[in-house]
Amino acid sequence: MTKLTRRDTFSLAGGALAVMASSAYGQTGPIKIGFGMALTGGLAGGGKAALLSYQIWAEEVNARGGILGRKVELIHYDDQSNPATAPGIYSKLIDIDKVDIVMSGYGTVPTAAAMPVVMQKGKVFLSLFALAANDQFRYDRYFQMQPNGPQAKYEFSRAYFELASKLSPKPQTVALVGADAEFGVLAVEGARANAKKAGIKIVYDRSYPPNTQDFGSIVRAIKATNPDLLFIGSYPPDSAGMIRAIHEVGLNARMVGGGMIGLQFAALKQQLGPMLNNIVAYDLYVPEPTMNFPGVAPFLAKYRERAVQAGVDPLGIYIPPFAYAEMQILESSINAVKSLDDKKLADYMRATKFSTIVGDIKFGDRGEWAEPRVLLIQYRGIVGNDVEQFKQAGKQVILDPVAFKSGDLVTPFEPIKH
């Protein structure tokens, strides 16, 4: 059984006040917000970044006097990136810790594993980057913080093929490749449908095992089909391996990229450097002028001041703004209904458009965003391997959606000559 030891308490003047009733807390003490979070294991990079974002929010709220005159207290346990720990964690949070609010950890699998316990208790459940986790349950008190929209698997490739179709002359062929695991399968499935819709012939359509390390033979097989477009559905190690192999093999295509997880993180940006130039990929937030939402710059500045010491992604432009926005939604909802009642909170969240540091958010079917806002971006002008350059505008140009567009597509993709 997992040893549950992780716990954070935020108070106005230290640990002693966190457990004492006072006039600031009212008669009922702090508002307890509980969650499992990946602090070890494969999801720990994202989990630690999300936790730091929650902590920044809690400190700010408590400095303002709390919510409804009560301080907030974060109670969390390490889920070890293991879904088997989730049911026990959420049972403990609800039954023993008596938390007022529960939230998911980071990622799809731990979130889905916690759902039955949360549903049984009738709790509002805000999730963070959980792909289609409520499609099966259809729980009406679930709300997701990732801008996939209601048709996620198609959305990750929609703009890629729409933009490709507008090129002159129109591309005729595409190669599809992805990891034989959940995201890769879904991303390529959506790409397959969007390619057919666009009338683009699929000349290569294969998956590779998740533990693949040598991508050279895969890229050579793709190059042999001479595709106009290459769409990739990959996880972080694959994304890096595919891009390196593309340059080593010398694959030319008019567009290369697609659904590549990992390029959003500082570590891979720094490793790949100029090899990213002209790659087209999905993202969720980038520092372009069109996305300078109120509050996002001060949040990122505060996050970055603490990121290195906390051992988390130093850029913080992928998960952290959405984690902070999640807490903004929670705070706004509690203040609006003046209650911690789960039904009242869920009804309000369903009916309301929220203004956050990642823009306006309205929830729709299954608690997903009513309107998708997955970005299609293109890397430009990357020089060397300094991660600081990715804080600048113009390095990750937004091609879609039109409302946030900051530049036009540049083609073709050309590998670096060795």
C-alpha positions as a Python dict, from the first residue, in 0.01 Angstrom:
ca = {
    (1, 'M'): (0, 0, 0),
    (2, 'T'): (132, 347, -86),
    (3, 'K'): (262, 546, 205),
    (4, 'L'): (76, 879, 206),
    (5, 'T'): (302, 1146, 344),
    (6, 'R'): (294, 1455, 122),
    (7, 'R'): (107, 1755, 255),
    (8, 'D'): (122, 2130, 204),
    (9, 'T'): (-34, 2384, 436),
    (10, 'F'): (-57, 2751, 359),
    (11, 'S'): (-135, 3000, 634),
    (12, 'L'): (-92, 3366, 704),
    (13, 'A'): (185, 3329, 959),
    (14, 'G'): (317, 2977, 953),
    (15, 'G'): (223, 2626, 1049),
    (16, 'A'): (80, 2703, 1392),
    (17, 'L'): (-198, 2921, 1258),
    (18, 'A'): (-285, 2662, 992),
    (19, 'V'): (-445, 2438, 1253),
    (20, 'M'): (-596, 2706, 1476),
    (21, 'A'): (-942, 2847, 1435),
    (22, 'S'): (-939, 3227, 1420),
    (23, 'S'): (-1159, 3512, 1313),
    (24, 'A'): (-996, 3499, 970),
    (25, 'Y'): (-1095, 3135, 933),
    (26, 'G'): (-1438, 3181, 1079),
    (27, 'Q'): (-1579, 2893, 1279),
    (28, 'T'): (-1507, 2621, 1025),
    (29, 'G'): (-1133, 2655, 964),
    (30, 'P'): (-954, 2665, 628),
    (31, 'I'): (-1100, 2557, 296),
    (32, 'K'): (-925, 2227, 228),
    (33, 'I'): (-840, 2144, -134),
    (34, 'G'): (-714, 1791, -187),
    (35, 'F'): (-553, 1605, -476),
    (36, 'G'): (-311, 1333, -574),
    (37, 'M'): (-15, 1454, -779),
    (38, 'A'): (270, 1285, -963),
    (39, 'L'): (582, 1386, -771),
    (40, 'T'): (773, 1072, -868),
    (41, 'G'): (753, 845, -1173),
    (42, 'G'): (706, 927, -1539),
    (43, 'L'): (458, 1213, -1493),
    (44, 'A'): (657, 1388, -1220),
    (45, 'G'): (791, 1664, -1448),
    (46, 'G'): (441, 1786, -1521),
    (47, 'G'): (312, 1708, -1173),
    (48, 'K'): (576, 1916, -996),
    (49, 'A'): (518, 2210, -1232),
    (50, 'A'): (143, 2194, -1166),
    (51, 'L'): (198, 2176, -789),
    (52, 'L'): (420, 2485, -791),
    (53, 'S'): (146, 2669, -981),
    (54, 'Y'): (-116, 2568, -724),
    (55, 'Q'): (114, 2679, -443),
    (56, 'I'): (166, 3021, -601),
    (57, 'W'): (-211, 3065, -630),
    (58, 'A'): (-272, 2957, -269),
    (59, 'E'): (-9, 3195, -136),
    (60, 'E'): (-162, 3483, -332),
    (61, 'V'): (-515, 3401, -216),
    (62, 'N'): (-412, 3377, 147),
    (63, 'A'): (-223, 3706, 122),
    (64, 'R'): (-553, 3860, 5),
    (65, 'G'): (-736, 3718, 305),
    (66, 'G'): (-853, 3387, 161),
    (67, 'I'): (-1187, 3293, 4),
    (68, 'L'): (-1512, 3381, 183),
    (69, 'G'): (-1293, 3504, 466),
    (70, 'R'): (-1124, 3165, 506),
    (71, 'K'): (-768, 3066, 423),
    (72, 'V'): (-705, 2786, 176),
    (73, 'E'): (-505, 2476, 260),
    (74, 'L'): (-365, 2239, -5),
    (75, 'I'): (-350, 1873, 93),
    (76, 'H'): (-176, 1645, -153),
    (77, 'Y'): (-20, 1301, -181),
    (78, 'D'): (226, 1161, -433),
    (79, 'D'): (38, 931, -671),
    (80, 'Q'): (376, 810, -804),
    (81, 'S'): (243, 839, -1164),
    (82, 'N'): (62, 514, -1084),
    (83, 'P'): (-315, 492, -1136),
    (84, 'A'): (-340, 211, -879),
    (85, 'T'): (-271, 463, -601),
    (86, 'A'): (-552, 703, -700),
    (87, 'P'): (-857, 533, -542),
    (88, 'G'): (-688, 508, -202),
    (89, 'I'): (-564, 865, -216),
    (90, 'Y'): (-906, 1011, -295),
    (91, 'S'): (-1082, 793, -37),
    (92, 'K'): (-839, 922, 225),
    (93, 'L'): (-875, 1283, 114),
    (94, 'I'): (-1255, 1270, 133),
    (95, 'D'): (-1317, 1035, 427),
    (96, 'I'): (-1021, 1104, 657),
    (97, 'D'): (-881, 1446, 565),
    (98, 'K'): (-1236, 1576, 511),
    (99, 'V'): (-1134, 1802, 224),
    (100, 'D'): (-1392, 2046, 91),
    (101, 'I'): (-1280, 2028, -273),
    (102, 'V'): (-1103, 1755, -473),
    (103, 'M'): (-905, 1806, -790),
    (104, 'S'): (-729, 1561, -1019),
    (105, 'G'): (-359, 1505, -1046),
    (106, 'Y'): (-173, 1565, -1372),
    (107, 'G'): (-258, 1341, -1666),
    (108, 'T'): (-526, 1117, -1811),
    (109, 'V'): (-468, 782, -1643),
    (110, 'P'): (-453, 895, -1276),
    (111, 'T'): (-759, 1113, -1336),
    (112, 'A'): (-965, 830, -1482),
    (113, 'A'): (-862, 601, -1196),
    (114, 'A'): (-990, 853, -939),
    (115, 'M'): (-1324, 912, -1109),
    (116, 'P'): (-1528, 628, -952),
    (117, 'V'): (-1444, 740, -597),
    (118, 'V'): (-1510, 1107, -676),
    (119, 'M'): (-1840, 1024, -846),
    (120, 'Q'): (-1955, 804, -558),
    (121, 'K'): (-1901, 1097, -322),
    (122, 'G'): (-2070, 1347, -557),
    (123, 'K'): (-1773, 1583, -558),
    (124, 'V'): (-1695, 1850, -815),
    (125, 'F'): (-1383, 1736, -1002),
    (126, 'L'): (-1153, 1971, -1193),
    (127, 'S'): (-894, 1785, -1399),
    (128, 'L'): (-565, 1889, -1554),
    (129, 'F'): (-460, 1762, -1898),
    (130, 'A'): (-676, 1449, -1890),
    (131, 'L'): (-750, 1349, -2249),
    (132, 'A'): (-1115, 1239, -2287),
    (133, 'A'): (-1120, 1108, -1927),
    (134, 'N'): (-1495, 1175, -1893),
    (135, 'D'): (-1603, 1027, -2226),
    (136, 'Q'): (-1692, 699, -2059),
    (137, 'F'): (-1824, 829, -1727),
    (138, 'R'): (-2011, 1139, -1849),
    (139, 'Y'): (-2006, 1277, -1497),
    (140, 'D'): (-2187, 1611, -1479),
    (141, 'R'): (-1959, 1757, -1211),
    (142, 'Y'): (-1637, 1709, -1409),
    (143, 'F'): (-1447, 1998, -1572),
    (144, 'Q'): (-1129, 1966, -1777),
    (145, 'M'): (-840, 2213, -1802),
    (146, 'Q'): (-701, 2149, -2149),
    (147, 'P'): (-829, 2326, -2462),
    (148, 'N'): (-901, 2013, -2668),
    (149, 'G'): (-1270, 2081, -2719),
    (150, 'P'): (-1527, 1804, -2755),
    (151, 'Q'): (-1354, 1627, -3050),
    (152, 'A'): (-995, 1606, -2928),
    (153, 'K'): (-854, 1336, -3153),
    (154, 'Y'): (-957, 1529, -3466),
    (155, 'E'): (-858, 1868, -3326),
    (156, 'F'): (-490, 1775, -3289),
    (157, 'S'): (-457, 1750, -3669),
    (158, 'R'): (-744, 1962, -3806),
    (159, 'A'): (-544, 2282, -3861),
    (160, 'Y'): (-243, 2091, -3994),
    (161, 'F'): (-443, 1953, -4288),
    (162, 'E'): (-651, 2267, -4338),
    (163, 'L'): (-336, 2477, -4379),
    (164, 'A'): (-170, 2214, -4598),
    (165, 'S'): (-474, 2213, -4827),
    (166, 'K'): (-432, 2586, -4889),
    (167, 'L'): (-75, 2551, -5017),
    (168, 'S'): (-18, 2596, -5389),
    (169, 'P'): (12, 2352, -5547),
    (170, 'K'): (-198, 2147, -5307),
    (171, 'P'): (-4, 1859, -5143),
    (172, 'Q'): (-102, 1520, -5282),
    (173, 'T'): (45, 1272, -5033),
    (174, 'V'): (102, 1230, -4658),
    (175, 'A'): (290, 985, -4437),
    (176, 'L'): (135, 906, -4098),
    (177, 'V'): (341, 760, -3816),
    (178, 'G'): (288, 737, -3442),
    (179, 'A'): (355, 549, -3121),
    (180, 'D'): (144, 241, -3058),
    (181, 'A'): (7, 390, -2735),
    (182, 'E'): (-298, 595, -2639),
    (183, 'F'): (-211, 945, -2759),
    (184, 'G'): (-22, 834, -3068),
    (185, 'V'): (-304, 603, -3176),
    (186, 'L'): (-571, 871, -3124),
    (187, 'A'): (-368, 1147, -3291),
    (188, 'V'): (-297, 935, -3601),
    (189, 'E'): (-658, 816, -3613),
    (190, 'G'): (-772, 1178, -3625),
    (191, 'A'): (-504, 1263, -3883),
    (192, 'R'): (-618, 974, -4100),
    (193, 'A'): (-973, 1111, -4103),
    (194, 'N'): (-858, 1470, -4168),
    (195, 'A'): (-627, 1361, -4452),
    (196, 'K'): (-912, 1176, -4623),
    (197, 'K'): (-1142, 1475, -4571),
    (198, 'A'): (-879, 1696, -4738),
    (199, 'G'): (-839, 1455, -5030),
    (200, 'I'): (-473, 1385, -4954),
    (201, 'K'): (-351, 1033, -5028),
    (202, 'I'): (-195, 838, -4741),
    (203, 'V'): (123, 668, -4867),
    (204, 'Y'): (261, 550, -4532),
    (205, 'D'): (53, 463, -4224),
    (206, 'R'): (231, 271, -3950),
    (207, 'S'): (291, 268, -3576),
    (208, 'Y'): (602, 181, -3378),
    (209, 'P'): (641, 22, -3031),
    (210, 'P'): (652, 273, -2742),
    (211, 'N'): (1001, 156, -2643),
    (212, 'T'): (1152, 227, -2987),
    (213, 'Q'): (1491, 398, -2967),
    (214, 'D'): (1625, 385, -3325),
    (215, 'F'): (1405, 587, -3559),
    (216, 'G'): (1645, 590, -3854),
    (217, 'S'): (1491, 287, -4027),
    (218, 'I'): (1140, 430, -3979),
    (219, 'V'): (1237, 763, -4134),
    (220, 'R'): (1417, 593, -4424),
    (221, 'A'): (1102, 392, -4499),
    (222, 'I'): (898, 713, -4491),
    (223, 'K'): (1148, 893, -4716),
    (224, 'A'): (1115, 613, -4971),
    (225, 'T'): (747, 704, -5018),
    (226, 'N'): (846, 1068, -5094),
    (227, 'P'): (549, 1224, -4909),
    (228, 'D'): (453, 1589, -4941),
    (229, 'L'): (353, 1592, -4573),
    (230, 'L'): (466, 1402, -4263),
    (231, 'F'): (232, 1386, -3963),
    (232, 'I'): (373, 1241, -3640),
    (233, 'G'): (183, 1134, -3325),
    (234, 'S'): (454, 1092, -3061),
    (235, 'Y'): (550, 1105, -2694),
    (236, 'P'): (854, 1305, -2571),
    (237, 'P'): (1132, 1047, -2630),
    (238, 'D'): (987, 960, -2972),
    (239, 'S'): (948, 1326, -3067),
    (240, 'A'): (1318, 1389, -3005),
    (241, 'G'): (1418, 1064, -3176),
    (242, 'M'): (1206, 1130, -3483),
    (243, 'I'): (1334, 1486, -3531),
    (244, 'R'): (1697, 1376, -3498),
    (245, 'A'): (1640, 1092, -3746),
    (246, 'I'): (1467, 1325, -3993),
    (247, 'H'): (1778, 1544, -4002),
    (248, 'E'): (2019, 1252, -4012),
    (249, 'V'): (1835, 1078, -4296),
    (250, 'G'): (1775, 1405, -4482),
    (251, 'L'): (1398, 1381, -4521),
    (252, 'N'): (1251, 1671, -4718),
    (253, 'A'): (879, 1748, -4711),
    (254, 'R'): (662, 2052, -4745),
    (255, 'M'): (535, 2017, -4385),
    (256, 'V'): (673, 1804, -4100),
    (257, 'G'): (532, 1771, -3749),
    (258, 'G'): (179, 1745, -3613),
    (259, 'G'): (89, 1586, -3280),
    (260, 'M'): (425, 1577, -3107),
    (261, 'I'): (421, 1573, -2727),
    (262, 'G'): (739, 1696, -2560),
    (263, 'L'): (838, 1983, -2786),
    (264, 'Q'): (648, 2208, -2545),
    (265, 'F'): (896, 2139, -2262),
    (266, 'A'): (1217, 2332, -2200),
    (267, 'A'): (1435, 2020, -2186),
    (268, 'L'): (1353, 1910, -2542),
    (269, 'K'): (1360, 2263, -2680),
    (270, 'Q'): (1710, 2299, -2541),
    (271, 'Q'): (1826, 1959, -2667),
    (272, 'L'): (1696, 2002, -3021),
    (273, 'G'): (1769, 2372, -3073),
    (274, 'P'): (1794, 2460, -3447),
    (275, 'M'): (1664, 2116, -3546),
    (276, 'L'): (1320, 2252, -3453),
    (277, 'N'): (1324, 2521, -3723),
    (278, 'N'): (1016, 2502, -3950),
    (279, 'I'): (872, 2204, -3758),
    (280, 'V'): (493, 2251, -3733),
    (281, 'A'): (342, 2119, -3411),
    (282, 'Y'): (56, 2152, -3167),
    (283, 'D'): (90, 2360, -2852),
    (284, 'L'): (-144, 2513, -2595),
    (285, 'Y'): (19, 2841, -2495),
    (286, 'V'): (318, 3027, -2640),
    (287, 'P'): (450, 3379, -2566),
    (288, 'E'): (319, 3545, -2881),
    (289, 'P'): (164, 3896, -2860),
    (290, 'T'): (-177, 3752, -2950),
    (291, 'M'): (-180, 3550, -2626),
    (292, 'N'): (-74, 3820, -2382),
    (293, 'F'): (-377, 3764, -2160),
    (294, 'P'): (-419, 3974, -1844),
    (295, 'G'): (-216, 3827, -1560),
    (296, 'V'): (-16, 3568, -1753),
    (297, 'A'): (310, 3766, -1760),
    (298, 'P'): (319, 3833, -1383),
    (299, 'F'): (236, 3467, -1316),
    (300, 'L'): (516, 3340, -1541),
    (301, 'A'): (762, 3581, -1383),
    (302, 'K'): (675, 3453, -1035),
    (303, 'Y'): (684, 3090, -1149),
    (304, 'R'): (1023, 3129, -1317),
    (305, 'E'): (1174, 3287, -1006),
    (306, 'R'): (1106, 2962, -822),
    (307, 'A'): (1127, 2700, -1098),
    (308, 'V'): (1496, 2616, -1082),
    (309, 'Q'): (1497, 2573, -704),
    (310, 'A'): (1181, 2359, -731),
    (311, 'G'): (1341, 2145, -1002),
    (312, 'V'): (1068, 2206, -1258),
    (313, 'D'): (1047, 2323, -1620),
    (314, 'P'): (1213, 2669, -1625),
    (315, 'L'): (996, 2805, -1908),
    (316, 'G'): (660, 2708, -1760),
    (317, 'I'): (458, 2783, -2074),
    (318, 'Y'): (284, 2449, -2115),
    (319, 'I'): (121, 2317, -1796),
    (320, 'P'): (166, 2595, -1534),
    (321, 'P'): (-60, 2866, -1682),
    (322, 'F'): (-345, 2616, -1715),
    (323, 'A'): (-292, 2485, -1361),
    (324, 'Y'): (-310, 2841, -1226),
    (325, 'A'): (-616, 2916, -1440),
    (326, 'E'): (-783, 2606, -1298),
    (327, 'M'): (-750, 2754, -950),
    (328, 'Q'): (-878, 3090, -1073),
    (329, 'I'): (-1194, 2914, -1191),
    (330, 'L'): (-1235, 2742, -856),
    (331, 'E'): (-1186, 3066, -663),
    (332, 'S'): (-1426, 3257, -885),
    (333, 'S'): (-1692, 2987, -853),
    (334, 'I'): (-1673, 2967, -473),
    (335, 'N'): (-1693, 3344, -444),
    (336, 'A'): (-1990, 3358, -682),
    (337, 'V'): (-2207, 3094, -515),
    (338, 'K'): (-2075, 3179, -166),
    (339, 'S'): (-2070, 2811, -85),
    (340, 'L'): (-1863, 2492, -106),
    (341, 'D'): (-2169, 2289, -205),
    (342, 'D'): (-2066, 2060, -492),
    (343, 'K'): (-2393, 2085, -683),
    (344, 'K'): (-2402, 2464, -666),
    (345, 'L'): (-2040, 2485, -778),
    (346, 'A'): (-2094, 2242, -1068),
    (347, 'D'): (-2406, 2425, -1185),
    (348, 'Y'): (-2220, 2756, -1182),
    (349, 'M'): (-1914, 2618, -1361),
    (350, 'R'): (-2132, 2471, -1634),
    (351, 'A'): (-2316, 2797, -1695),
    (352, 'T'): (-2033, 3051, -1672),
    (353, 'K'): (-1763, 3189, -1900),
    (354, 'F'): (-1447, 3246, -1697),
    (355, 'S'): (-1174, 3501, -1759),
    (356, 'T'): (-835, 3352, -1672),
    (357, 'I'): (-465, 3401, -1742),
    (358, 'V'): (-503, 3168, -2043),
    (359, 'G'): (-802, 3359, -2181),
    (360, 'D'): (-1176, 3305, -2163),
    (361, 'I'): (-1296, 2952, -2086),
    (362, 'K'): (-1649, 2812, -2122),
    (363, 'F'): (-1717, 2447, -2048),
    (364, 'G'): (-1934, 2235, -2276),
    (365, 'D'): (-2020, 1870, -2328),
    (366, 'R'): (-1858, 1625, -2082),
    (367, 'G'): (-1687, 1916, -1907),
    (368, 'E'): (-1450, 1978, -2199),
    (369, 'W'): (-1394, 2327, -2336),
    (370, 'A'): (-1696, 2429, -2543),
    (371, 'E'): (-1465, 2574, -2808),
    (372, 'P'): (-1131, 2404, -2882),
    (373, 'R'): (-815, 2613, -2875),
    (374, 'V'): (-534, 2376, -2961),
    (375, 'L'): (-265, 2586, -3127),
    (376, 'L'): (-75, 2495, -3441),
    (377, 'I'): (264, 2664, -3419),
    (378, 'Q'): (580, 2672, -3629),
    (379, 'Y'): (930, 2702, -3484),
    (380, 'R'): (1132, 2985, -3642),
    (381, 'G'): (1474, 3138, -3605),
    (382, 'I'): (1604, 2903, -3338),
    (383, 'V'): (1977, 2965, -3294),
    (384, 'G'): (2192, 2746, -3071),
    (385, 'N'): (2058, 2569, -2764),
    (386, 'D'): (1988, 2855, -2523),
    (387, 'V'): (1648, 2791, -2365),
    (388, 'E'): (1600, 3164, -2291),
    (389, 'Q'): (1522, 3235, -2658),
    (390, 'F'): (1192, 3048, -2622),
    (391, 'K'): (1065, 3319, -2389),
    (392, 'Q'): (1070, 3557, -2687),
    (393, 'A'): (794, 3622, -2936),
    (394, 'G'): (860, 3506, -3291),
    (395, 'K'): (1023, 3174, -3205),
    (396, 'Q'): (696, 2978, -3190),
    (397, 'V'): (470, 3147, -3443),
    (398, 'I'): (97, 3072, -3416),
    (399, 'L'): (-58, 2958, -3745),
    (400, 'D'): (-403, 2862, -3608),
    (401, 'P'): (-660, 2946, -3469),
    (402, 'V'): (-710, 3262, -3671),
    (403, 'A'): (-801, 3462, -3359),
    (404, 'F'): (-450, 3406, -3220),
    (405, 'K'): (-255, 3388, -3546),
    (406, 'S'): (83, 3565, -3532),
    (407, 'G'): (237, 3459, -3865),
    (408, 'D'): (201, 3262, -4186),
    (409, 'L'): (314, 2908, -4263),
    (410, 'V'): (665, 2881, -4410),
    (411, 'T'): (741, 2586, -4639),
    (412, 'P'): (916, 2361, -4722),
    (413, 'F'): (1077, 2189, -4426),
    (414, 'E'): (1443, 2125, -4501),
    (415, 'P'): (1672, 1914, -4282),
    (416, 'I'): (2000, 2053, -4155),
    (417, 'K'): (2279, 1945, -4390),
    (418, 'H'): (2543, 1734, -4218),
}
